[in-house]
């Protein structure tokens, strides 16, 4: 285990993400149903806001729809134009905050958004540029971040934190999984970017339904990609 992996494992333990998993292949692991049920059993029975507030984080749109019994999730469109939901991090899974649960709390949407973003910043505070893994995919240089705390993708909602970790040079980014963010050259061929995004997103049962982002002059912009090459 190298230093980057050791730091990630330490953040995982601190965030309560040390649980039994299944190996799905291609480096993707999924929590076992037993781990999820055990974590859900530890929730306060009344799902009290004061108890759960420290665990609320923003979650980005996923490819697969939620099961009907999950109810209607609360979503709000945040810059750079992403329909964003919120989840209660219970370790091996996120309990999606629905409209009915929000209505039972003594807060409104604005406080939920502010709390989720502040929690995101707090979780990512220990992540540094040294945690990026540089490699080349099909000859294209990329930098990869897996934070270990389950929400690297949501960095696109906080441009200052994104630039702190990835630098403020112009770049293209994709967020195919909740805890995976990949930086590519700003002028990377967009058909390649789309293909890479699709490849990673379809590996994960909870893969995200997003296109690409650009970071330039401290601003994050959403970019719709052309269909990925076959």
ZADRENRO-651536 format. One record per residue: residue number from 1; x, y, z of N, C-alpha, C, O, CB in turn; residue in three letters. Coordinates in steps of 0.1 Angstrom, whole numbers, plus 5000, padded with zeros to 4 digits. Glycine has a CB too. Layout:
BEGIN
SITE    k   n_u   n_v   n_w  ca_u  ca_v  ca_w   c_u   c_v   c_w   o_u   o_v   o_w  cb_u  cb_v  cb_w    r
SITE  NUM     X     Y     Z     X     Y     Z     X     Y     Z     X     Y     Z     X     Y     Z  ALA
...
# end
This chain:
BEGIN
SITE    k   n_u   n_v   n_w  ca_u  ca_v  ca_w   c_u   c_v   c_w   o_u   o_v   o_w  cb_u  cb_v  cb_w    r
SITE    1  5009  4988  5000  5000  5000  5000  5009  5012  5000  5017  5014  5009  4990  5000  5012  UNK
SITE    2  5007  5021  4990  5016  5033  4989  5010  5044  4998  4999  5042  5005  5017  5038  4975  UNK
SITE    3  5017  5056  4999  5013  5066  5008  4999  5072  5005  4991  5074  5014  5023  5077  5008  UNK
SITE    4  4996  5073  4992  4983  5078  4988  4972  5069  4993  4962  5073  4998  4982  5080  4973  UNK
SITE    5  4974  5056  4991  4964  5046  4995  4962  5045  5010  4951  5043  5016  4968  5032  4990  UNK
SITE    6  4974  5047  5018  4973  5047  5032  4965  5059  5037  4957  5058  5046  4987  5048  5038  UNK
SITE    7  4967  5071  5031  4959  5083  5035  4945  5081  5032  4936  5085  5040  4965  5095  5028  UNK
SITE    8  4942  5075  5020  4928  5073  5017  4921  5063  5026  4910  5065  5031  4927  5067  5002  UNK
SITE    9  4928  5052  5030  4923  5043  5040  4920  5049  5053  4911  5046  5060  4932  5031  5041  UNK
SITE   10  4929  5058  5057  4928  5065  5070  4915  5074  5070  4908  5074  5079  4940  5074  5073  UNK
SITE   11  4913  5081  5058  4901  5089  5057  4888  5081  5057  4878  5085  5062  4901  5098  5044  UNK
SITE   12  4889  5069  5051  4878  5060  5051  4874  5056  5065  4862  5056  5069  4881  5047  5042  UNK
SITE   13  4884  5052  5073  4881  5048  5086  4875  5059  5095  4866  5057  5102  4894  5042  5093  UNK
SITE   14  4881  5071  5093  4876  5083  5100  4862  5086  5096  4854  5091  5105  4885  5095  5098  UNK
SITE   15  4858  5084  5084  4844  5087  5079  4835  5075  5081  4823  5076  5077  4845  5090  5064  UNK
SITE   16  4839  5065  5088  4830  5053  5091  4828  5045  5079  4817  5038  5078  4817  5058  5097  UNK
SITE   17  4837  5044  5070  4836  5036  5058  4844  5023  5058  4850  5020  5048  4839  5045  5046  UNK
SITE   18  4845  5017  5069  4852  5005  5071  4842  4994  5072  4837  4992  5083  4863  5005  5082  UNK
SITE   19  4839  4987  5061  4828  4977  5062  4831  4966  5052  4839  4967  5043  4814  4984  5059  UNK
SITE   20  4823  4955  5053  4825  4944  5044  4820  4947  5030  4809  4954  5028  4817  4931  5049  UNK
SITE   21  4827  4943  5020  4824  4946  5006  4824  4934  4997  4830  4923  5001  4833  4957  5000  UNK
SITE   22  4817  4935  4985  4819  4925  4975  4828  4931  4964  4827  4943  4961  4805  4921  4969  UNK
SITE   23  4836  4923  4958  4845  4928  4947  4837  4926  4934  4834  4914  4930  4858  4920  4946  UNK
SITE   24  4834  4937  4927  4826  4936  4915  4836  4936  4902  4831  4935  4891  4817  4948  4913  UNK
SITE   25  4849  4936  4905  4858  4936  4894  4862  4950  4889  4855  4960  4893  4853  4928  4882  UNK
SITE   26  4873  4952  4882  4877  4965  4877  4880  4975  4888  4878  4987  4886  4867  4970  4867  UNK
SITE   27  4883  4970  4899  4886  4979  4910  4874  4985  4918  4876  4993  4926  4894  4990  4905  UNK
SITE   28  4862  4980  4914  4850  4985  4920  4845  4975  4931  4844  4963  4929  4839  4987  4910  UNK
SITE   29  4842  4981  4943  4837  4973  4954  4824  4979  4958  4821  4991  4957  4847  4973  4966  UNK
SITE   30  4815  4970  4963  4802  4974  4967  4799  4968  4981  4803  4957  4984  4791  4969  4957  UNK
SITE   31  4793  4976  4990  4790  4971  5003  4781  4959  5003  4772  4959  4994  4784  4983  5012  UNK
SITE   32  4783  4950  5011  4774  4938  5012  4760  4943  5018  4760  4953  5025  4780  4927  5021  UNK
SITE   33  4750  4936  5014  4737  4939  5020  4737  4939  5035  4730  4947  5042  4726  4930  5015  UNK
SITE   34  4744  4929  5041  4745  4929  5056  4751  4941  5062  4747  4946  5072  4753  4916  5060  UNK
SITE   35  4761  4947  5055  4768  4959  5060  4758  4971  5059  4758  4979  5068  4780  4962  5052  UNK
SITE   36  4750  4971  5048  4740  4982  5047  4729  4981  5058  4726  4991  5064  4734  4982  5033  UNK
SITE   37  4724  4969  5060  4713  4967  5069  4718  4970  5084  4711  4976  5092  4708  4953  5069  UNK
SITE   38  4731  4966  5086  4736  4969  5100  4737  4984  5102  4734  4989  5113  4750  4963  5101  UNK
SITE   39  4742  4991  5092  4743  5006  5093  4729  5013  5094  4728  5022  5102  4750  5012  5081  UNK
SITE   40  4719  5008  5087  4706  5014  5088  4700  5011  5102  4692  5019  5107  4697  5008  5078  UNK
SITE   41  4704  5000  5108  4699  4997  5122  4705  5006  5132  4699  5007  5143  4703  4983  5125  UNK
SITE   42  4715  5013  5129  4721  5023  5138  4716  5037  5137  4720  5046  5145  4736  5023  5136  UNK
SITE   43  4706  5039  5128  4700  5052  5126  4691  5055  5138  4684  5046  5143  4693  5053  5113  UNK
SITE   44  4690  5068  5142  4679  5071  5152  4666  5068  5147  4663  5072  5135  4681  5086  5157  UNK
SITE   45  4657  5062  5155  4644  5058  5149  4635  5070  5144  4627  5068  5135  4636  5051  5160  UNK
SITE   46  4637  5082  5149  4629  5093  5145  4636  5101  5134  4631  5111  5130  4625  5102  5156  UNK
SITE   47  4648  5097  5130  4656  5104  5119  4656  5119  5122  4654  5127  5114  4649  5102  5105  UNK
SITE   48  4660  5122  5135  4661  5135  5140  4671  5144  5133  4682  5139  5130  4663  5136  5155  UNK
SITE   49  4668  5156  5129  4677  5165  5121  4690  5167  5129  4701  5166  5123  4670  5178  5118  UNK
SITE   50  4689  5171  5141  4701  5174  5149  4711  5162  5149  4723  5164  5149  4697  5178  5163  UNK
SITE   51  4705  5150  5150  4714  5138  5150  4720  5135  5136  4732  5131  5136  4707  5126  5155  UNK
SITE   52  4713  5138  5126  4717  5134  5112  4724  5145  5105  4731  5143  5095  4705  5130  5105  UNK
SITE   53  4723  5158  5109  4728  5169  5102  4743  5168  5098  4747  5171  5087  4726  5182  5110  UNK
SITE   54  4752  5163  5108  4766  5162  5104  4769  5152  5093  4780  5152  5088  4774  5158  5116  UNK
SITE   55  4759  5143  5090  4761  5132  5080  4755  5136  5066  4756  5127  5057  4756  5119  5085  UNK
SITE   56  4749  5147  5065  4742  5151  5052  4752  5157  5043  4760  5166  5046  4731  5161  5055  UNK
SITE   57  4753  5151  5031  4762  5156  5020  4754  5157  5007  4745  5149  5005  4774  5147  5019  UNK
SITE   58  4759  5165  4998  4752  5166  4984  4756  5153  4976  4767  5148  4977  4756  5178  4977  UNK
SITE   59  4746  5148  4969  4749  5137  4960  4744  5140  4946  4733  5146  4944  4742  5124  4965  UNK
SITE   60  4751  5137  4936  4748  5140  4922  4740  5130  4915  4739  5118  4920  4761  5143  4914  UNK
SITE   61  4733  5133  4904  4724  5124  4898  4730  5110  4893  4741  5110  4887  4717  5130  4886  UNK
SITE   62  4724  5099  4897  4729  5086  4893  4721  5081  4880  4710  5085  4877  4727  5076  4904  UNK
SITE   63  4728  5072  4874  4723  5066  4861  4710  5058  4864  4700  5060  4857  4733  5058  4854  UNK
SITE   64  4710  5050  4874  4699  5041  4876  4689  5048  4885  4693  5054  4895  4704  5028  4883  UNK
SITE   65  4676  5047  4882  4666  5054  4891  4665  5047  4904  4668  5035  4906  4653  5054  4884  UNK
SITE   66  4661  5055  4914  4659  5050  4927  4647  5041  4927  4638  5043  4919  4657  5061  4938  UNK
SITE   67  4646  5030  4935  4634  5022  4936  4622  5030  4940  4623  5040  4947  4636  5010  4946  UNK
SITE   68  4610  5027  4935  4598  5035  4937  4595  5037  4952  4590  5047  4956  4586  5029  4931  UNK
SITE   69  4598  5027  4960  4595  5027  4975  4604  5038  4982  4601  5041  4993  4597  5014  4981  UNK
SITE   70  4614  5043  4975  4623  5053  4981  4616  5066  4982  4621  5075  4990  4636  5054  4973  UNK
SITE   71  4605  5068  4975  4598  5081  4976  4604  5092  4967  4615  5089  4961  4597  5086  4990  UNK
SITE   72  4599  5103  4967  4604  5114  4959  4615  5121  4966  4614  5127  4977  4592  5125  4956  UNK
SITE   73  4627  5121  4959  4639  5127  4965  4638  5143  4964  4633  5148  4955  4652  5122  4959  UNK
SITE   74  4644  5149  4974  4645  5164  4973  4657  5167  4964  4668  5162  4966  4646  5170  4987  UNK
SITE   75  4655  5176  4955  4666  5181  4946  4665  5195  4944  4654  5201  4944  4665  5173  4932  UNK
SITE   76  4676  5201  4942  4677  5216  4939  4689  5217  4929  4699  5211  4930  4680  5224  4952  UNK
SITE   77  4687  5226  4919  4697  5228  4909  4707  5238  4915  4704  5249  4918  4691  5233  4896  UNK
SITE   78  4720  5233  4915  4731  5241  4921  4741  5244  4909  4742  5236  4900  4738  5234  4932  UNK
SITE   79  4748  5256  4910  4758  5258  4900  4768  5247  4900  4772  5242  4911  4766  5272  4903  UNK
SITE   80  4773  5243  4888  4771  5248  4875  4759  5243  4867  4759  5241  4855  4783  5246  4867  UNK
SITE   81  4747  5241  4874  4735  5237  4867  4732  5222  4869  4728  5215  4859  4736  5240  4853  UNK
SITE   82  4735  5217  4881  4733  5202  4883  4722  5200  4893  4722  5206  4903  4746  5196  4889  UNK
SITE   83  4712  5192  4889  4701  5188  4898  4708  5180  4910  4712  5168  4907  4690  5180  4891  UNK
SITE   84  4708  5185  4921  4716  5179  4932  4706  5175  4943  4697  5182  4948  4726  5190  4938  UNK
SITE   85  4709  5162  4947  4701  5157  4959  4710  5157  4971  4721  5162  4971  4696  5143  4956  UNK
SITE   86  4705  5152  4982  4712  5151  4994  4710  5138  5001  4699  5132  5000  4708  5163  5004  UNK
SITE   87  4721  5132  5007  4721  5119  5013  4726  5119  5027  4735  5127  5030  4728  5109  5004  UNK
SITE   88  4721  5111  5035  4726  5109  5048  4736  5097  5047  4733  5086  5044  4715  5105  5059  UNK
SITE   89  4749  5100  5050  4759  5091  5049  4759  5081  5061  4762  5085  5072  4773  5097  5047  UNK
SITE   90  4756  5069  5058  4755  5059  5069  4767  5049  5068  4767  5039  5075  4742  5051  5069  UNK
SITE   91  4777  5053  5060  4789  5045  5059  4789  5037  5046  4795  5042  5036  4790  5035  5070  UNK
SITE   92  4783  5025  5045  4783  5018  5033  4773  5022  5023  4772  5017  5012  4780  5003  5036  UNK
SITE   93  4764  5032  5026  4754  5037  5017  4750  5051  5020  4753  5056  5031  4742  5027  5017  UNK
SITE   94  4742  5057  5011  4736  5070  5014  4721  5068  5015  4715  5063  5005  4740  5080  5003  UNK
SITE   95  4715  5073  5025  4700  5073  5027  4696  5086  5020  4698  5097  5026  4696  5072  5042  UNK
SITE   96  4689  5085  5009  4685  5097  5002  4675  5105  5010  4665  5100  5015  4679  5094  4988  UNK
SITE   97  4677  5118  5010  4667  5127  5017  4656  5130  5008  4657  5136  4997  4674  5141  5022  UNK
SITE   98  4644  5126  5012  4632  5128  5004  4625  5140  5008  4628  5146  5019  4623  5116  5005  UNK
SITE   99  4615  5145  5000  4607  5156  5003  4600  5155  5016  4598  5164  5024  4598  5160  4992  UNK
SITE  100  4595  5143  5019  4587  5140  5031  4596  5141  5043  4592  5146  5054  4580  5127  5030  UNK
SITE  101  4608  5136  5042  4617  5137  5054  4621  5151  5056  4622  5156  5068  4630  5128  5051  UNK
SITE  102  4624  5159  5046  4627  5173  5048  4616  5180  5054  4618  5189  5063  4631  5179  5034  UNK
SITE  103  4604  5177  5050  4592  5184  5056  4591  5181  5071  4585  5189  5079  4580  5180  5049  UNK
SITE  104  4596  5170  5076  4595  5166  5090  4606  5173  5099  4606  5173  5111  4596  5151  5092  UNK
SITE  105  4616  5179  5092  4627  5186  5099  4624  5200  5102  4616  5206  5094  4640  5184  5091  UNK
SITE  106  4630  5206  5112  4627  5220  5115  4636  5230  5107  4640  5240  5112  4629  5223  5130  UNK
SITE  107  4638  5226  5095  4647  5235  5086  4640  5236  5073  4630  5228  5070  4661  5229  5085  UNK
SITE  108  4645  5245  5064  4640  5246  5050  4651  5241  5041  4662  5238  5045  4636  5260  5048  UNK
SITE  109  4648  5242  5028  4658  5238  5017  4671  5246  5018  4681  5240  5016  4652  5240  5004  UNK
SITE  110  4670  5259  5021  4683  5266  5021  4692  5261  5032  4704  5261  5029  4679  5281  5024  UNK
SITE  111  4687  5258  5044  4696  5253  5054  4701  5239  5051  4713  5236  5054  4689  5253  5068  UNK
SITE  112  4693  5231  5045  4698  5218  5040  4709  5219  5031  4720  5212  5032  4686  5210  5034  UNK
SITE  113  4708  5228  5021  4718  5230  5011  4731  5235  5018  4742  5230  5015  4714  5240  5000  UNK
SITE  114  4730  5245  5026  4741  5251  5033  4749  5241  5041  4761  5240  5042  4737  5263  5041  UNK
SITE  115  4741  5232  5049  4747  5222  5057  4754  5212  5049  4765  5208  5052  4736  5215  5066  UNK
SITE  116  4748  5207  5038  4754  5197  5030  4767  5202  5024  4777  5194  5023  4745  5193  5019  UNK
SITE  117  4767  5214  5019  4780  5220  5013  4791  5222  5023  4802  5219  5020  4777  5233  5006  UNK
SITE  118  4787  5226  5035  4797  5228  5046  4802  5214  5050  4814  5213  5053  4791  5235  5058  UNK
SITE  119  4794  5204  5051  4799  5191  5054  4808  5185  5043  4818  5179  5046  4787  5181  5056  UNK
SITE  120  4805  5188  5031  4814  5184  5020  4827  5190  5021  4838  5184  5020  4807  5188  5006  UNK
SITE  121  4828  5203  5024  4840  5210  5026  4848  5204  5037  4861  5202  5036  4838  5225  5028  UNK
SITE  122  4842  5201  5048  4848  5196  5060  4854  5182  5057  4865  5179  5061  4839  5194  5072  UNK
SITE  123  4847  5174  5049  4852  5160  5046  4864  5161  5037  4873  5153  5038  4841  5152  5039  UNK
SITE  124  4864  5171  5028  4875  5171  5018  4887  5179  5023  4897  5181  5016  4870  5178  5005  UNK
SITE  125  4886  5185  5035  4897  5193  5040  4910  5186  5041  4920  5193  5038  4893  5199  5054  UNK
SITE  126  4910  5174  5043  4923  5166  5045  4928  5161  5031  4939  5156  5031  4921  5155  5054  UNK
SITE  127  4921  5164  5020  4925  5159  5007  4934  5170  5001  4931  5182  5002  4913  5156  4998  UNK
SITE  128  4946  5166  4995  4955  5175  4990  4959  5170  4975  4955  5160  4971  4968  5175  4998  UNK
SITE  129  4966  5179  4968  4971  5175  4955  4979  5163  4955  4979  5155  4945  4979  5187  4949  UNK
SITE  130  4986  5160  4966  4994  5148  4967  4985  5135  4966  4991  5124  4963  5002  5148  4980  UNK
SITE  131  4972  5136  4968  4963  5125  4967  4959  5121  4953  4952  5111  4951  4952  5127  4976  UNK
SITE  132  4962  5130  4944  4959  5127  4930  4968  5116  4924  4980  5116  4927  4959  5140  4921  UNK
SITE  133  4963  5107  4917  4971  5097  4910  4972  5100  4895  4962  5101  4888  4964  5082  4912  UNK
SITE  134  4984  5102  4891  4987  5106  4877  4989  5093  4869  4997  5084  4873  4998  5115  4876  UNK
SITE  135  4983  5092  4857  4985  5081  4849  4981  5085  4834  4977  5096  4832  4977  5068  4853  UNK
SITE  136  4983  5076  4825  4979  5078  4811  4969  5067  4807  4971  5056  4810  4991  5079  4802  UNK
SITE  137  4958  5072  4801  4948  5062  4795  4948  5065  4780  4944  5075  4776  4934  5064  4802  UNK
SITE  138  4951  5054  4773  4952  5056  4758  4961  5067  4754  4958  5074  4744  4938  5057  4752  UNK
SITE  139  4971  5069  4762  4981  5080  4758  4977  5094  4763  4984  5103  4761  4983  5080  4744  UNK
SITE  140  4965  5095  4769  4960  5108  4774  4964  5109  4789  4960  5100  4797  4945  5110  4772  UNK
SITE  141  4971  5119  4793  4974  5121  4808  4962  5125  4816  4955  5134  4812  4985  5131  4809  UNK
SITE  142  4960  5118  4827  4948  5121  4835  4953  5121  4850  4964  5115  4853  4937  5110  4834  UNK
SITE  143  4946  5128  4858  4948  5128  4873  4935  5123  4879  4924  5128  4876  4953  5142  4878  UNK
SITE  144  4936  5113  4888  4925  5107  4894  4924  5109  4909  4934  5108  4916  4925  5092  4890  UNK
SITE  145  4912  5112  4913  4910  5114  4928  4899  5104  4933  4888  5105  4928  4906  5128  4931  UNK
SITE  146  4903  5096  4942  4893  5088  4950  4896  5093  4965  4906  5090  4970  4895  5073  4949  UNK
SITE  147  4886  5100  4971  4889  5106  4983  4889  5097  4995  4895  5099  5005  4879  5117  4986  UNK
SITE  148  4881  5086  4994  4879  5077  5005  4867  5080  5014  4864  5073  5023  4892  5076  5013  UNK
SITE  149  4862  5092  5012  4851  5097  5021  4837  5097  5013  4827  5102  5018  4854  5111  5026  UNK
SITE  150  4837  5092  5000  4825  5089  4993  4819  5101  4985  4808  5099  4980  4815  5086  5003  UNK
SITE  151  4826  5112  4984  4819  5123  4977  4829  5132  4969  4827  5144  4968  4813  5132  4987  UNK
SITE  152  4839  5126  4963  4849  5134  4955  4841  5140  4943  4845  5151  4939  4860  5124  4949  UNK
SITE  153  4831  5134  4937  4824  5139  4926  4818  5153  4929  4817  5161  4920  4813  5130  4921  UNK
SITE  154  4813  5155  4941  4806  5167  4945  4816  5179  4946  4811  5190  4948  4799  5165  4958  UNK
SITE  155  4829  5177  4944  4838  5188  4944  4834  5198  4933  4838  5210  4934  4852  5184  4942  UNK
SITE  156  4827  5194  4923  4824  5203  4912  4814  5214  4917  4812  5224  4910  4818  5195  4900  UNK
SITE  157  4808  5212  4929  4799  5222  4934  4806  5232  4942  4800  5243  4946  4789  5215  4943  UNK
SITE  158  4819  5230  4945  4827  5240  4953  4840  5243  4946  4850  5237  4949  4830  5234  4968  UNK
SITE  159  4839  5252  4936  4851  5255  4927  4864  5258  4935  4874  5254  4930  4848  5266  4918  UNK
SITE  160  4863  5265  4946  4875  5269  4953  4882  5256  4959  4894  5255  4958  4872  5278  4964  UNK
SITE  161  4875  5247  4964  4880  5234  4969  4886  5226  4957  4896  5219  4958  4870  5226  4977  UNK
SITE  162  4878  5226  4946  4883  5218  4934  4896  5224  4930  4905  5216  4927  4872  5220  4923  UNK
SITE  163  4898  5237  4929  4910  5243  4924  4921  5241  4934  4933  5239  4931  4908  5258  4922  UNK
SITE  164  4918  5240  4947  4928  5238  4957  4935  5224  4956  4947  5223  4958  4922  5239  4971  UNK
SITE  165  4927  5215  4952  4932  5201  4950  4938  5198  4937  4949  5193  4935  4921  5191  4953  UNK
SITE  166  4931  5203  4926  4935  5200  4912  4943  5211  4906  4948  5209  4895  4923  5197  4904  UNK
SITE  167  4944  5222  4913  4951  5234  4907  4941  5242  4898  4931  5237  4895  4963  5229  4898  UNK
SITE  168  4945  5254  4895  4936  5263  4888  4939  5264  4873  4934  5273  4867  4937  5277  4894  UNK
SITE  169  4948  5255  4868  4950  5255  4854  4937  5251  4847  4930  5243  4852  4962  5246  4850  UNK
SITE  170  4935  5256  4835  4923  5251  4827  4923  5236  4825  4934  5230  4821  4922  5258  4813  UNK
SITE  171  4912  5229  4828  4912  5215  4827  4898  5210  4824  4888  5217  4827  4918  5208  4839  UNK
SITE  172  4896  5198  4819  4883  5191  4817  4882  5181  4828  4892  5174  4831  4882  5185  4803  UNK
SITE  173  4870  5179  4833  4868  5169  4844  4856  5160  4841  4846  5165  4835  4867  5176  4858  UNK
SITE  174  4856  5148  4846  4845  5139  4846  4843  5134  4860  4852  5131  4867  4846  5128  4835  UNK
SITE  175  4830  5131  4863  4827  5126  4876  4817  5114  4874  4805  5115  4876  4820  5137  4885  UNK
SITE  176  4823  5102  4870  4815  5091  4867  4810  5083  4879  4800  5075  4878  4822  5082  4858  UNK
SITE  177  4816  5085  4891  4812  5078  4903  4812  5087  4914  4818  5098  4914  4821  5066  4906  UNK
SITE  178  4805  5084  4925  4804  5093  4936  4817  5097  4942  4819  5108  4947  4795  5087  4947  UNK
SITE  179  4826  5087  4943  4839  5090  4949  4850  5090  4939  4861  5085  4942  4842  5081  4961  UNK
SITE  180  4847  5094  4927  4858  5094  4916  4856  5107  4908  4846  5110  4903  4856  5081  4907  UNK
SITE  181  4867  5114  4907  4868  5126  4899  4881  5125  4891  4892  5123  4896  4868  5139  4908  UNK
SITE  182  4880  5127  4877  4891  5126  4868  4893  5139  4861  4884  5144  4855  4889  5114  4859  UNK
SITE  183  4906  5144  4861  4910  5156  4854  4917  5152  4841  4926  5143  4841  4918  5165  4863  UNK
SITE  184  4913  5158  4830  4920  5156  4817  4925  5169  4812  4921  5180  4817  4910  5149  4807  UNK
SITE  185  4933  5169  4801  4937  5182  4795  4924  5190  4791  4915  5184  4786  4946  5180  4784  UNK
SITE  186  4925  5203  4792  4914  5212  4788  4909  5209  4774  4897  5209  4771  4918  5226  4790  UNK
SITE  187  4919  5206  4765  4915  5204  4751  4914  5189  4747  4915  5186  4735  4926  5211  4742  UNK
SITE  188  4912  5181  4757  4911  5166  4754  4900  5164  4744  4889  5170  4745  4909  5158  4767  UNK
SITE  189  4902  5155  4735  4892  5151  4725  4879  5147  4732  4879  5138  4740  4896  5140  4716  UNK
SITE  190  4868  5154  4729  4856  5151  4737  4849  5138  4734  4842  5133  4742  4846  5162  4734  UNK
SITE  191  4852  5132  4723  4847  5118  4721  4854  5109  4730  4848  5099  4735  4849  5114  4706  UNK
SITE  192  4867  5111  4732  4875  5103  4742  4869  5105  4756  4868  5096  4764  4890  5106  4741  UNK
SITE  193  4867  5118  4759  4862  5121  4773  4849  5114  4775  4846  5109  4786  4860  5137  4774  UNK
SITE  194  4840  5115  4765  4827  5108  4766  4828  5093  4768  4821  5087  4776  4818  5111  4754  UNK
SITE  195  4837  5087  4760  4839  5072  4761  4844  5069  4775  4840  5059  4781  4849  5068  4750  UNK
SITE  196  4854  5076  4780  4860  5073  4793  4850  5075  4804  4849  5067  4813  4872  5082  4796  UNK
SITE  197  4842  5085  4803  4831  5087  4813  4821  5076  4813  4817  5071  4824  4824  5101  4810  UNK
SITE  198  4818  5071  4802  4808  5060  4800  4814  5047  4806  4807  5040  4813  4804  5058  4786  UNK
SITE  199  4827  5045  4803  4833  5033  4807  4833  5032  4823  4830  5021  4828  4848  5032  4802  UNK
SITE  200  4837  5042  4829  4838  5042  4844  4824  5042  4850  4821  5035  4860  4846  5054  4849  UNK
SITE  201  4815  5050  4845  4802  5051  4851  4794  5038  4850  4787  5034  4860  4793  5062  4844  UNK
SITE  202  4795  5030  4839  4788  5018  4838  4794  5006  4847  4788  4996  4848  4788  5013  4824  UNK
SITE  203  4807  5009  4852  4813  4999  4861  4805  4998  4874  4805  4988  4881  4827  5002  4863  UNK
SITE  204  4800  5009  4878  4795  5011  4892  4780  5010  4892  4773  5017  4885  4800  5024  4898  UNK
SITE  205  4774  5001  4900  4759  5001  4901  4753  5014  4905  4741  5017  4902  4755  4991  4911  UNK
SITE  206  4761  5023  4912  4756  5036  4916  4763  5047  4907  4764  5059  4911  4759  5039  4930  UNK
SITE  207  4767  5044  4895  4774  5053  4886  4765  5065  4883  4753  5065  4884  4777  5046  4873  UNK
SITE  208  4772  5077  4881  4765  5089  4879  4761  5092  4865  4768  5087  4855  4774  5101  4884  UNK
SITE  209  4751  5100  4863  4745  5104  4850  4749  5119  4847  4741  5128  4848  4730  5102  4849  UNK
SITE  210  4762  5121  4844  4767  5134  4841  4775  5134  4829  4779  5124  4824  4775  5139  4853  UNK
SITE  211  4777  5146  4823  4786  5147  4811  4800  5152  4816  4806  5145  4824  4780  5157  4801  UNK
SITE  212  4805  5163  4812  4818  5168  4816  4817  5182  4822  4807  5189  4822  4827  5168  4804  UNK
SITE  213  4828  5186  4828  4830  5199  4834  4843  5205  4829  4852  5198  4826  4829  5198  4850  UNK
SITE  214  4843  5218  4829  4856  5225  4827  4858  5234  4839  4849  5240  4844  4856  5233  4813  UNK
SITE  215  4871  5235  4842  4875  5245  4853  4884  5255  4846  4895  5251  4841  4882  5237  4865  UNK
SITE  216  4881  5267  4846  4889  5278  4839  4886  5291  4847  4875  5295  4849  4885  5279  4824  UNK
SITE  217  4897  5298  4850  4896  5311  4857  4888  5310  4870  4881  5319  4873  4891  5321  4847  UNK
SITE  218  4889  5299  4877  4882  5297  4889  4868  5294  4888  4861  5293  4899  4884  5309  4897  UNK
SITE  219  4862  5292  4876  4848  5289  4874  4846  5275  4868  4854  5270  4860  4842  5299  4865  UNK
SITE  220  4836  5268  4874  4833  5255  4868  4821  5256  4859  4811  5263  4862  4829  5245  4880  UNK
SITE  221  4822  5250  4847  4811  5250  4838  4807  5236  4834  4816  5227  4833  4815  5259  4825  UNK
SITE  222  4794  5234  4831  4790  5221  4827  4790  5220  4812  4786  5230  4805  4775  5218  4832  UNK
SITE  223  4795  5209  4807  4796  5208  4792  4789  5195  4788  4793  5184  4792  4811  5208  4788  UNK
SITE  224  4779  5196  4779  4773  5184  4773  4782  5178  4763  4787  5185  4754  4759  5188  4767  UNK
SITE  225  4784  5165  4764  4793  5158  4755  4785  5152  4743  4773  5150  4744  4799  5147  4763  UNK
SITE  226  4793  5150  4733  4788  5143  4721  4786  5128  4725  4793  5124  4735  4797  5145  4709  UNK
SITE  227  4778  5121  4718  4777  5106  4722  4790  5100  4722  4799  5102  4713  4767  5099  4711  UNK
SITE  228  4793  5091  4731  4806  5084  4732  4808  5075  4720  4799  5070  4715  4807  5076  4745  UNK
SITE  229  4821  5074  4716  4824  5065  4705  4821  5051  4709  4822  5047  4720  4838  5067  4700  UNK
SITE  230  4819  5042  4699  4816  5028  4702  4828  5020  4704  4828  5008  4707  4808  5022  4691  UNK
# end
